[in-house]
Amino acid sequence: MAGIVAFVNSCIHTLKLAKRSDRTEFLLYLKLTIIGMSIVGSIGYVIQLVGSLFRLTG
């Protein structure tokens, strides 16, 4: 039980230290997230395409 209380207190302390990001910082994080998701999606698409091509020829 003491471990749970310590964890909750640690979470509360972390949230008190966290600051809210401004608009420019938020937009930067948004752009980076969209770019990352696009890269991961493109890699997945290429892998799926190559796999389907091998299935057609083999």
DSSP file (Angstrom, degrees, kcal/mol; ACC not computed):
  #  RESIDUE AA STRUCTURE BP1 BP2  ACC     N-H-->O    O-->H-N    N-H-->O    O-->H-N    TCO  KAPPA ALPHA  PHI   PSI    X-CA   Y-CA   Z-CA
    1    1 A M     >        0   0    0      0, 0.0     4,-1.9     0, 0.0     5,-0.2   0.000 360.0 360.0 360.0 -35.4    0.0    0.0    0.0
    2    2 A A  H  >  +     0   0    0      1,-0.2     4,-2.2     2,-0.2     5,-0.2   0.837 360.0  57.0 -67.4 -31.2    2.9    2.4    0.7
    3    3 A G  H  > S+     0   0    0      2,-0.2     4,-2.1     1,-0.2    -1,-0.2   0.885 106.1  49.1 -65.9 -38.7    4.2    1.8   -2.8
    4    4 A I  H  > S+     0   0    0      2,-0.2     4,-2.6     1,-0.2    -2,-0.2   0.913 111.2  49.1 -67.5 -42.2    1.0    2.9   -4.3
    5    5 A V  H  X S+     0   0    0     -4,-1.9     4,-2.5     1,-0.2    -2,-0.2   0.903 111.3  49.8 -64.1 -41.0    0.9    6.1   -2.2
    6    6 A A  H  X S+     0   0    0     -4,-2.2     4,-2.2     2,-0.2    -1,-0.2   0.898 111.0  49.9 -64.1 -39.6    4.5    6.9   -3.1
    7    7 A F  H  X S+     0   0    0     -4,-2.1     4,-2.4     2,-0.2    -2,-0.2   0.924 111.3  47.8 -64.6 -44.6    3.7    6.4   -6.8
    8    8 A V  H  X S+     0   0    0     -4,-2.6     4,-2.5     1,-0.2    -2,-0.2   0.919 112.3  49.6 -63.2 -43.7    0.6    8.7   -6.6
    9    9 A N  H  X S+     0   0    0     -4,-2.5     4,-2.3     1,-0.2    -1,-0.2   0.888 110.4  51.0 -62.3 -38.7    2.7   11.3   -4.8
   10   10 A S  H  X S+     0   0    0     -4,-2.2     4,-2.3     2,-0.2    -2,-0.2   0.904 110.1  49.5 -64.4 -41.6    5.4   11.0   -7.4
   11   11 A C  H  X S+     0   0    0     -4,-2.4     4,-2.3     2,-0.2    -2,-0.2   0.910 111.2  48.9 -63.4 -42.6    2.8   11.5  -10.2
   12   12 A I  H  X S+     0   0    0     -4,-2.5     4,-1.9     2,-0.2    -2,-0.2   0.910 111.0  50.3 -64.2 -42.0    1.3   14.5   -8.5
   13   13 A H  H  X S+     0   0    0     -4,-2.3     4,-1.5     1,-0.2    -1,-0.2   0.909 110.7  49.6 -62.7 -42.4    4.8   16.1   -8.0
   14   14 A T  H  X S+     0   0    0     -4,-2.3     4,-1.4     1,-0.2    -2,-0.2   0.910 110.1  50.4 -63.4 -42.7    5.6   15.5  -11.7
   15   15 A L  H  < S+     0   0    0     -4,-2.3    -1,-0.2     1,-0.2    -2,-0.2   0.843 107.8  53.6 -66.1 -33.1    2.4   17.1  -12.9
   16   16 A K  H  < S+     0   0    0     -4,-1.9    -1,-0.2     1,-0.2    -2,-0.2   0.845 110.6  47.0 -68.8 -32.2    3.0   20.1  -10.7
   17   17 A L  H  < S+     0   0    0     -4,-1.5    -2,-0.2    -5,-0.2    -1,-0.2   0.745  92.2  98.0 -79.9 -23.4    6.5   20.6  -12.3
   18   18 A A     <  -     0   0    0     -4,-1.4     2,-0.3    -5,-0.1    -3,-0.0  -0.368  63.3-149.2 -68.9 142.8    5.2   20.2  -15.8
   19   19 A K        -     0   0    0     -2,-0.1     2,-0.4     0, 0.0    -2,-0.1  -0.836  18.5-110.1-112.9 152.8    4.5   23.4  -17.8
   20   20 A R        -     0   0    0     -2,-0.3     2,-0.1     1,-0.1     0, 0.0  -0.638  36.3-124.5 -80.2 133.1    2.0   24.0  -20.4
   21   21 A S        -     0   0    0     -2,-0.4    -1,-0.1     1,-0.1     2,-0.1  -0.447  21.4-122.7 -78.7 151.2    3.5   24.4  -23.9
   22   22 A D     >  -     0   0    0     -2,-0.1     4,-2.4     1,-0.1     5,-0.2  -0.240  34.9 -90.9 -84.4-179.9    2.8   27.5  -25.9
   23   23 A R  H  > S+     0   0    0      1,-0.2     4,-2.5     2,-0.2     5,-0.2   0.888 123.2  48.9 -63.0 -43.4    1.4   27.6  -29.4
   24   24 A T  H  > S+     0   0    0      1,-0.2     4,-2.0     2,-0.2    -1,-0.2   0.897 112.8  47.9 -66.8 -38.7    4.6   27.4  -31.3
   25   25 A E  H  > S+     0   0    0      2,-0.2     4,-2.3     1,-0.2    -1,-0.2   0.902 111.9  50.5 -67.5 -39.9    6.0   24.5  -29.3
   26   26 A F  H  X S+     0   0    0     -4,-2.4     4,-2.4     1,-0.2    -2,-0.2   0.919 110.2  49.3 -62.3 -44.3    2.7   22.7  -29.7
   27   27 A L  H  X S+     0   0    0     -4,-2.5     4,-2.6     2,-0.2    -1,-0.2   0.868 109.3  52.8 -64.8 -35.5    2.8   23.2  -33.5
   28   28 A L  H  X S+     0   0    0     -4,-2.0     4,-2.5     2,-0.2    -2,-0.2   0.941 111.1  45.7 -63.6 -47.0    6.4   21.9  -33.6
   29   29 A Y  H  X S+     0   0    0     -4,-2.3     4,-2.2     1,-0.2    -2,-0.2   0.878 112.2  52.5 -63.0 -37.2    5.4   18.7  -31.7
   30   30 A L  H  X S+     0   0    0     -4,-2.4     4,-2.4     2,-0.2    -2,-0.2   0.929 110.1  47.3 -64.1 -45.4    2.4   18.3  -33.9
   31   31 A K  H  X S+     0   0    0     -4,-2.6     4,-2.6     1,-0.2    -2,-0.2   0.922 112.6  49.2 -61.5 -44.8    4.5   18.6  -37.1
   32   32 A L  H  X S+     0   0    0     -4,-2.5     4,-2.4     1,-0.2    -1,-0.2   0.883 111.5  49.6 -63.6 -38.0    7.1   16.1  -35.8
   33   33 A T  H  X S+     0   0    0     -4,-2.2     4,-2.5     2,-0.2    -1,-0.2   0.915 111.9  47.5 -66.7 -43.0    4.4   13.7  -34.8
   34   34 A I  H  X S+     0   0    0     -4,-2.4     4,-2.2     2,-0.2    -2,-0.2   0.908 112.7  49.1 -65.3 -41.3    2.7   13.9  -38.2
   35   35 A I  H  X S+     0   0    0     -4,-2.6     4,-2.3     2,-0.2    -2,-0.2   0.927 112.3  48.7 -63.2 -44.2    6.1   13.5  -40.0
   36   36 A G  H  X S+     0   0    0     -4,-2.4     4,-2.4     1,-0.2    -2,-0.2   0.911 111.9  48.0 -62.3 -43.4    6.9   10.4  -37.8
   37   37 A M  H  X S+     0   0    0     -4,-2.5     4,-2.4     1,-0.2    -1,-0.2   0.868 111.1  51.7 -66.0 -35.4    3.6    8.8  -38.4
   38   38 A S  H  X S+     0   0    0     -4,-2.2     4,-2.4     2,-0.2    -2,-0.2   0.901 110.0  48.7 -66.8 -40.5    3.9    9.4  -42.2
   39   39 A I  H  X S+     0   0    0     -4,-2.3     4,-2.4     2,-0.2    -2,-0.2   0.937 113.2  46.5 -64.6 -46.1    7.4    7.8  -42.2
   40   40 A V  H  X S+     0   0    0     -4,-2.4     4,-2.2     1,-0.2    -2,-0.2   0.906 113.8  49.1 -63.2 -41.4    6.2    4.8  -40.3
   41   41 A G  H  X S+     0   0    0     -4,-2.4     4,-2.3     2,-0.2    -1,-0.2   0.885 110.3  50.7 -64.8 -39.1    3.1    4.5  -42.5
   42   42 A S  H  X S+     0   0    0     -4,-2.4     4,-2.5     2,-0.2    -2,-0.2   0.908 109.9  49.6 -65.6 -41.8    5.2    4.7  -45.7
   43   43 A I  H  X S+     0   0    0     -4,-2.4     4,-2.3     1,-0.2    -2,-0.2   0.918 111.9  49.0 -63.0 -42.8    7.6    2.0  -44.5
   44   44 A G  H  X S+     0   0    0     -4,-2.2     4,-2.3     2,-0.2    -2,-0.2   0.888 110.6  50.8 -62.9 -39.3    4.6   -0.2  -43.7
   45   45 A Y  H  X S+     0   0    0     -4,-2.3     4,-2.6     2,-0.2    -2,-0.2   0.920 110.3  48.8 -64.6 -43.6    3.1    0.5  -47.1
   46   46 A V  H  X S+     0   0    0     -4,-2.5     4,-2.7     2,-0.2     5,-0.2   0.909 111.8  49.5 -63.8 -41.7    6.4   -0.4  -48.9
   47   47 A I  H  X S+     0   0    0     -4,-2.3     4,-2.3     1,-0.2    -1,-0.2   0.915 112.5  47.7 -63.4 -42.0    6.7   -3.6  -46.9
   48   48 A Q  H  X S+     0   0    0     -4,-2.3     4,-2.1     2,-0.2    -2,-0.2   0.901 112.5  49.8 -64.9 -40.6    3.1   -4.6  -47.7
   49   49 A L  H  X S+     0   0    0     -4,-2.6     4,-2.1     2,-0.2    -2,-0.2   0.928 111.9  46.7 -64.3 -46.3    3.7   -3.8  -51.4
   50   50 A V  H  X S+     0   0    0     -4,-2.7     4,-2.2     1,-0.2    -2,-0.2   0.907 112.2  51.7 -63.5 -41.3    6.9   -5.9  -51.6
   51   51 A G  H  X S+     0   0    0     -4,-2.3     4,-1.6    -5,-0.2    -1,-0.2   0.884 110.0  48.1 -63.0 -38.9    5.2   -8.7  -49.8
   52   52 A S  H  X S+     0   0    0     -4,-2.1     4,-1.6     2,-0.2    -1,-0.2   0.848 109.5  53.5 -72.3 -31.9    2.3   -8.7  -52.2
   53   53 A L  H  X S+     0   0    0     -4,-2.1     4,-1.8     2,-0.2    -2,-0.2   0.902 109.2  48.4 -67.0 -40.0    4.6   -8.6  -55.2
   54   54 A F  H  X S+     0   0    0     -4,-2.2     4,-2.1     1,-0.2    -2,-0.2   0.855 108.8  54.3 -67.0 -33.3    6.4  -11.7  -53.9
   55   55 A R  H  < S+     0   0    0     -4,-1.6    -1,-0.2     1,-0.2    -2,-0.2   0.849 108.9  48.7 -68.0 -34.3    3.1  -13.4  -53.4
   56   56 A L  H  < S+     0   0    0     -4,-1.6    -2,-0.2     1,-0.2    -1,-0.2   0.864 119.4  36.6 -73.2 -36.6    2.1  -12.8  -57.0
   57   57 A T  H  <        0   0    0     -4,-1.8    -2,-0.2     1,-0.2    -1,-0.2   0.724 360.0 360.0 -90.5 -21.2    5.4  -14.1  -58.5
   58   58 A G     <        0   0    0     -4,-2.1    -3,-0.2    -5,-0.2    -2,-0.2   0.434 360.0 360.0-110.2 360.0    6.1  -16.9  -56.1
